């Protein structure tokens, strides 16, 4: 095993910075444990083992247990149609299957509540959640399906297996990692989401925590709910890690470079077209039609340019600052993961991914409590907001940075140092310049994630701060849907580039 000691010795400040970031990343988990200890065992038992927590656990179980399977089935069906069948306009349908990511989840619920005002409870939560989050499953499944070796399917077919048997016994097992990873991502989003479920009037831990905090500022009760929510996240992570298995999915040798043969739909074509058509109509048509309807109903008056420009300016400022800061903070860990892989590095890196999987409400609540009790001058400041963004979105920057640094040859760094450059200069002038596409991609993903972020910004932003998301939320909470529509339109327009980037990267990585 490569311990990475030479790299740690060569650039000890990188190791120190990575260690500091990892310790910072564990702050929310440490906060939950600290509150539990401070509250006392009897208080913890009283606050956790009560009917309200049981109700929220049941809601969470049904929400995740119904939404994730439905989203998986929908994503698998769309991936097979766009990647393995002769569906007319497959490329267009593939883009439309990814496009719902450009619409924030709470805008999806806003659209559906406008169309069906009585859409409440578990049924409404599942419907809107599936339509908002199935692309998180579709993208990895479609990419994995494009990379599969068609020779395996040919061999199975030569043994007399039918198309359905080949799909179930050969194709599906090879999609296991993509399905499990996408399902985990959807599950974590369901635990973290706030705006969607408030509008649908479906209680989750996140909505209960925000209500507890905003109505009574009951610190222990909200913190214990946050603790249970963290445990739910850890259960999901454990289930995904324990059930994905250790099978080998990579093929040995180059095998066949040809694309798999697409199944002919024949007379079923027009009937099968109903699935992608209906999916696009419900996931994209309803939000776009609703926004158009409210914009027309509101007329020119809803375009309050002073308010919109202020919200847009603050959104862009926070997103730009958060993206730059998060990317800079991610550099030490990303560099160590490529130049000094080892057990210590993996432990440090895993702490960042663990915190990144936690709901934003838990991170925000930790920062609220800590700033109030320990560093009051930092309470509701830009610093606390940016710190929350770093903790929440660091993995997004790290993954892209790591991929970019991996493509920068180590020999060029060594050559730069042999010519008199310091390790820091070699990193800045050589490695990061060669990794510029990864840096830019990471910054773009963090930028657009911050653009649509709601809960942490609501709790931590300074008084008077209004981003597009919080301004939209303020108007929609007052049932002023017409005034909320322009903010939603701007968020969708800012999110479209990220969605297109995810779609094109998915196809590029799969070799299309």
C-alpha positions in Angstrom: 0.0 0.0 0.0 1.2 3.5 -0.9 1.3 5.4 2.4 1.9 8.7 0.7 4.7 9.7 3.3 7.0 11.2 0.7 4.3 13.6 -0.5 3.3 14.4 3.0 6.9 15.2 3.8 7.4 17.2 0.6 4.4 19.4 1.2 3.5 19.2 5.0 1.4 22.3 4.8 -1.0 20.5 2.4 -1.4 17.7 4.9 -2.0 20.2 7.7 -4.6 22.0 5.6 -6.3 18.8 4.6 -6.4 17.8 8.3 -7.8 21.1 9.4 -10.5 20.9 6.7 -11.4 17.3 7.7 -11.7 18.3 11.4 -13.9 21.3 10.4 -16.0 18.9 8.3 -16.7 16.8 11.4 -18.1 19.8 13.2 -21.8 19.0 12.6 -21.4 15.5 13.8 -19.5 16.7 16.8 -22.2 19.2 17.5 -24.9 16.6 17.6 -22.9 14.5 20.0 -22.0 17.5 22.2 -25.7 18.6 22.4 -26.7 15.1 23.4 -24.1 15.0 26.2 -25.0 18.5 27.3 -28.7 17.7 27.4 -28.3 14.7 29.6 -29.4 11.1 29.0 -32.8 11.6 30.5 -33.6 14.6 28.3 -32.4 12.8 25.2 -34.6 9.8 26.0 -37.6 12.1 26.6 -37.1 14.1 23.4 -36.3 11.1 21.1 -38.7 8.5 22.4 -41.9 10.4 21.9 -44.9 10.0 19.5 -43.8 12.9 17.3 -40.4 11.3 16.5 -42.2 8.0 15.8 -44.5 9.7 13.4 -41.6 11.4 11.6 -39.8 8.1 11.3 -42.8 6.4 9.8 -43.2 9.2 7.3 -39.5 8.9 6.4 -39.7 5.2 6.0 -42.7 5.4 3.6 -41.3 8.3 1.7 -37.9 6.7 1.0 -39.4 3.2 0.7 -41.9 4.2 -2.0 -40.1 7.0 -3.8 -36.7 5.3 -4.4 -38.1 2.1 -5.9 -40.5 4.1 -8.2 -37.8 6.5 -9.3 -35.5 3.5 -9.9 -38.0 1.7 -12.1 -38.8 4.9 -14.1 -35.0 5.6 -14.6 -34.3 2.0 -15.7 -37.2 2.1 -18.2 -36.1 5.5 -19.6 -32.4 4.4 -19.7 -33.3 1.2 -21.6 -35.5 3.1 -24.1 -33.0 5.9 -24.8 -29.9 3.7 -24.8 -30.9 0.2 -26.0 -34.0 0.6 -28.2 -34.6 2.3 -31.5 -36.9 4.8 -29.9 -37.4 7.8 -32.3 -35.5 10.9 -31.1 -33.6 9.0 -28.4 -31.0 11.8 -28.0 -33.8 14.3 -27.4 -35.6 12.1 -24.9 -32.3 11.5 -23.1 -31.8 15.2 -22.7 -35.4 15.7 -21.5 -34.9 12.9 -18.9 -32.0 14.9 -17.4 -33.6 18.3 -17.8 -35.8 18.2 -14.6 -32.6 18.7 -12.6 -32.7 22.3 -13.8 -35.9 22.9 -11.8 -35.4 23.1 -8.0 -37.4 20.6 -6.1 -39.4 23.3 -4.3 -40.3 24.8 -7.6 -41.7 21.4 -8.7 -44.0 21.4 -5.6 -44.9 25.0 -6.2 -46.0 24.1 -9.8 -48.0 21.0 -8.7 -49.7 22.8 -5.8 -50.8 25.5 -8.3 -52.3 22.9 -10.6 -53.7 20.6 -7.9 -54.3 22.6 -4.7 -55.4 19.5 -2.8 -52.2 17.6 -3.5 -51.1 16.9 0.0 -49.7 14.0 2.1 -47.6 11.0 1.2 -49.1 10.5 -2.2 -48.3 14.1 -3.3 -44.8 13.9 -1.7 -44.0 10.7 -3.6 -45.3 12.0 -6.9 -43.4 15.3 -6.8 -40.3 13.6 -5.4 -40.1 11.0 -8.1 -40.5 13.7 -10.8 -37.9 16.0 -9.2 -35.3 13.3 -8.4 -35.5 10.5 -10.9 -32.7 12.1 -13.1 -30.2 11.4 -10.3 -30.8 7.7 -11.1 -31.3 8.1 -14.8 -27.9 9.7 -15.5 -25.7 7.1 -13.8 -27.8 4.2 -15.1 -27.8 5.5 -18.7 -24.0 6.1 -18.5 -23.4 2.6 -17.1 -25.6 1.1 -19.7 -23.6 2.7 -22.5 -20.4 1.3 -21.1 -21.5 -2.3 -20.9 -19.7 -4.9 -23.0 -22.2 -6.1 -25.7 -20.3 -9.4 -26.0 -21.7 -10.6 -22.7 -25.2 -10.1 -24.0 -24.4 -11.7 -27.3 -23.1 -14.8 -25.5 -26.2 -15.0 -23.4 -28.4 -14.7 -26.5 -26.4 -17.4 -28.2 -27.3 -19.7 -25.3 -31.0 -19.3 -26.2 -31.9 -16.6 -23.7 -34.7 -14.2 -24.7 -34.3 -10.4 -24.6 -36.0 -10.1 -21.2 -33.9 -12.9 -19.6 -30.7 -11.2 -21.0 -31.7 -7.9 -19.5 -32.6 -9.3 -16.1 -29.8 -11.8 -15.7 -26.9 -10.0 -17.6 -27.6 -6.2 -17.9 -29.2 -5.5 -14.5 -26.5 -7.1 -12.4 -23.9 -4.9 -14.2 -25.9 -1.8 -13.3 -25.9 -2.5 -9.6 -23.3 0.2 -8.7 -25.1 2.9 -10.7 -28.5 1.9 -9.2 -27.2 1.8 -5.6 -25.3 5.1 -6.0 -28.2 6.9 -7.6 -30.7 5.5 -5.0 -28.4 6.7 -2.2 -28.3 10.1 -3.7 -32.1 10.3 -4.0 -32.6 9.0 -0.5 -30.2 11.6 1.0 -32.0 14.4 -1.0 -35.3 13.2 0.4 -34.0 13.4 3.9 -32.6 16.9 3.3 -35.4 18.5 1.3 -37.5 21.2 3.0 -39.4 23.4 0.6 -40.9 20.6 -1.4 -42.5 18.9 1.6 -43.7 22.1 3.3 -45.7 23.0 0.2 -47.1 19.4 0.0 -47.9 19.6 3.7 -46.0 16.4 4.4 -44.0 16.3 7.7 -40.4 15.2 7.6 -37.5 15.6 10.1 -36.3 18.6 8.1 -39.6 20.4 8.1 -40.1 19.6 11.8 -36.6 20.9 12.7 -37.2 24.2 10.9 -40.6 24.6 12.4 -39.2 23.9 15.9 -36.4 26.4 15.4 -38.5 29.2 13.9 -41.6 28.9 16.1 -40.1 28.4 19.6 -36.4 28.3 19.1 -36.4 25.1 21.2 -32.7 24.2 20.9 -32.7 20.8 22.6 -35.8 19.5 20.8 -34.6 20.7 17.4 -31.1 19.3 18.0 -32.4 15.9 19.0 -34.5 15.8 15.9 -31.3 16.7 14.0 -29.5 13.8 15.8 -32.2 11.3 14.6 -32.0 12.7 11.1 -28.2 12.2 11.1 -28.8 8.6 12.2 -31.2 8.1 9.3 -28.5 9.4 6.9 -25.9 7.0 8.4 -28.4 4.1 8.0 -28.8 4.9 4.3 -25.0 5.2 3.9 -24.6 1.9 5.7 -27.2 0.1 3.6 -25.7 1.3 0.4 -22.2 0.3 1.5 -23.3 -3.0 2.8 -25.4 -4.1 -0.1 -23.5 -3.0 -3.1 -21.2 -6.0 -2.9 -17.6 -6.5 -4.0 -18.2 -7.9 -7.5 -15.9 -6.9 -10.3 -17.6 -4.9 -13.0 -14.6 -3.9 -15.2 -13.8 -6.1 -18.2 -10.3 -7.4 -18.9 -9.0 -6.4 -22.3 -10.4 -4.1 -24.9 -13.1 -6.5 -26.0 -15.5 -5.1 -28.6 -15.4 -1.5 -29.5 -18.8 -1.6 -31.2 -22.0 -0.3 -29.7 -24.7 -2.8 -28.5 -27.4 -3.6 -31.0 -30.6 -1.6 -30.3 -33.8 -3.6 -29.8 -36.5 -2.9 -32.4 -39.7 -1.7 -30.9 -41.7 -2.4 -34.0 -45.5 -2.0 -33.5 -44.9 -1.1 -29.9 -43.1 2.1 -30.8 -46.0 4.6 -30.5 -47.3 3.0 -27.3 -43.8 3.0 -25.7 -43.4 6.6 -26.6 -46.1 7.4 -24.0 -43.6 6.8 -21.2 -41.0 9.4 -22.1 -43.7 11.8 -23.3 -45.7 11.5 -20.1 -42.6 11.8 -18.0 -41.5 15.0 -19.8 -45.0 16.5 -19.6 -45.2 15.9 -15.8 -41.7 16.8 -14.8 -41.1 19.7 -17.2 -44.4 20.6 -18.8 -46.2 21.2 -15.5 -43.5 23.5 -14.0 -43.0 25.4 -17.3 -46.8 25.7 -17.9 -47.4 26.9 -14.3 -44.6 29.5 -14.4 -46.0 30.8 -17.7 -49.5 30.9 -16.3 -48.5 32.9 -13.3 -46.3 35.2 -15.3 -49.2 36.0 -17.6 -51.6 36.3 -14.7 -49.3 38.7 -12.9 -48.5 40.8 -16.0 -45.7 43.3 -16.0 -46.3 44.1 -12.3 -44.7 40.9 -11.1 -41.4 41.8 -12.7 -40.3 44.0 -9.8 -36.9 44.8 -11.3 -35.5 46.4 -8.1 -36.3 43.3 -6.1 -35.2 40.9 -8.8 -31.9 42.6 -9.5 -31.1 42.7 -5.8 -31.9 39.0 -5.3 -30.0 38.1 -8.4 -27.0 40.2 -7.4 -26.9 38.6 -3.9 -27.4 35.1 -5.3 -24.5 35.6 -7.8 -22.3 37.1 -5.1 -22.9 34.4 -2.6 -22.6 31.7 -5.2 -19.4 33.1 -6.7 -17.8 33.6 -3.3 -18.9 30.1 -2.1 -17.7 28.4 -5.3 -14.3 30.0 -5.1 -13.9 29.4 -1.4 -15.1 25.8 -1.6 -12.8 25.0 -4.5 -9.8 26.5 -2.7 -10.6 24.5 0.4 -10.9 21.3 -1.6 -7.4 21.6 -3.2 -5.3 20.1 -0.4 -7.5 17.0 -0.1 -7.9 16.5 -3.8 -4.1 16.8 -4.3 -3.4 14.3 -1.5 -5.9 11.8 -2.8 -3.9 11.7 -6.1 -0.3 12.3 -5.0 -0.4 10.7 -1.6 -3.1 8.0 -1.5 -3.1 5.9 1.7 -5.1 4.9 4.7 -4.7 8.3 6.5 -5.7 10.2 3.4 -8.8 8.0 2.9 -9.9 8.6 6.5 -9.5 12.3 6.1 -11.4 12.3 2.8 -14.2 10.1 4.1 -15.0 12.7 6.8 -15.7 15.3 4.1 -18.0 13.0 2.2 -19.8 12.0 5.3 -20.6 15.6 6.2 -21.5 16.4 2.6 -24.2 13.7 2.8 -25.8 15.4 5.8 -28.9 17.6 5.3 -28.2 21.3 5.1 -30.5 21.9 8.0 -28.2 19.9 10.3 -25.2 21.8 9.2 -27.0 25.1 9.6 -28.4 24.3 13.0 -24.9 23.3 14.2 -23.5 26.7 13.0 -26.4 28.6 14.5 -25.9 27.0 17.9 -22.2 27.3 17.9 -22.0 30.9 16.8 -24.7 31.9 19.3 -22.9 30.2 22.2 -19.2 30.5 21.2 -18.8 33.2 18.6 -21.8 35.5 18.7 -20.2 38.2 16.3 -20.3 35.5 13.6 -24.0 34.8 14.0 -26.0 35.5 10.9 -23.0 36.8 8.9 -21.8 36.1 5.4 -18.9 34.1 7.0 -21.3 31.6 8.6 -23.3 31.3 5.3 -20.1 30.6 3.3 -18.9 28.2 5.9 -22.1 26.2 5.6 -21.8 26.2 1.8 -18.2 24.8 2.1 -19.3 22.0 4.4 -22.3 21.1 2.3 -20.7 21.2 -1.2 -17.1 20.4 -0.6 -17.5 16.9 -2.1 -18.8 18.3 -5.4 -15.6 20.4 -5.8 -13.3 17.6 -4.6 -14.6 15.0 -7.0 -14.0 17.3 -10.0 -10.7 18.6 -8.7 -9.4 15.0 -8.1 -10.3 14.0 -11.7 -8.5 17.1 -13.0 -5.3 16.6 -10.9 -5.2 12.9 -11.9 -4.8 14.1 -15.5 -1.8 16.3 -14.6 1.4 14.1 -14.8 3.4 14.0 -11.6 6.6 14.2 -13.7 5.8 17.8 -14.7 5.6 18.8 -11.1 9.0 17.1 -10.5 10.5 18.8 -13.5 9.3 22.2 -12.3 10.8 21.6 -8.9 14.1 20.5 -10.5 14.2 23.9 -12.2 14.0 25.7 -8.9 10.3 26.1 -8.3 9.0 25.4 -4.8 6.4 22.7 -4.4 3.7 25.4 -4.0 4.8 27.1 -7.1 4.8 23.8 -9.0 1.3 23.1 -7.8 0.0 26.5 -8.8 1.7 27.0 -12.1 1.7 23.5 -13.4 -0.8 21.1 -11.8 -3.7 23.4 -11.3 -3.3 24.9 -14.7 -3.5 21.5 -16.3 -6.4 20.6 -14.0 -8.2 23.8 -15.1 -11.2 21.9 -16.7 -11.7 20.0 -13.4 -11.4 23.2 -11.4 -13.9 25.0 -13.6 -16.3 22.1 -13.5 -16.2 21.9 -9.7 -16.7 25.6 -9.3 -19.7 25.5 -11.7 -21.3 22.6 -9.8 -20.9 24.4 -6.4 -22.0 27.7 -7.9 -25.3 26.3 -9.2 -25.9 24.2 -6.0 -25.6 27.4 -4.0 -28.0 29.2 -6.4 -30.8 26.8 -5.5 -29.9 26.3 -1.8 -32.7 27.3 0.6 -32.6 25.9 4.2 -29.1 26.9 5.3 -29.5 30.3 3.7 -32.8 30.9 5.5 -31.3 30.1 8.9 -27.8 31.7 8.5 -28.1 34.6 6.1 -27.7 38.2 7.6 -30.9 40.1 8.0 -32.0 41.7 4.8 -30.3 39.1 2.6 -32.6 37.8 -0.1 -31.4 35.3 -2.7 -33.6 34.1 -5.6 -34.4 31.0 -3.5 -35.3 32.8 -0.3 -37.2 35.5 -2.2 -39.2 32.9 -4.1 -39.9 31.1 -0.8 -41.0 34.4 0.9 -43.6 35.0 -1.9 -44.8 31.5 -2.2 -45.2 31.2 1.6 -47.6 34.2 1.3 -49.5 32.4 -1.5 -48.3 35.2 -3.8 -47.5 32.7 -6.6 -47.4 35.3 -9.3 -44.7 37.3 -7.6 -42.7 34.1 -6.9 -42.7 33.1 -10.6 -40.0 35.5 -11.9 -37.6 34.3 -9.2 -38.3 30.7 -10.2 -37.7 31.4 -13.8 -34.3 33.0 -13.1 -33.3 30.0 -10.9 -34.2 27.6 -13.8 -32.2 29.7 -16.3 -29.2 29.6 -14.0 -29.5 25.9 -13.5 -29.8 24.9 -17.1 -26.0 25.1 -17.8 -25.3 22.7 -15.0 -27.9 20.3 -16.2 -26.4 20.4 -19.7 -23.0 19.9 -18.3 -24.1 16.8 -16.4 -25.7 15.4 -19.4 -22.8 16.0 -21.8 -20.3 14.8 -19.2 -22.3 11.6 -18.7 -22.2 10.9 -22.5 -18.5 11.8 -22.8 -17.4 9.6 -19.9 -19.4 6.7 -21.4 -17.7 7.1 -24.7 -20.4 8.6 -26.9 
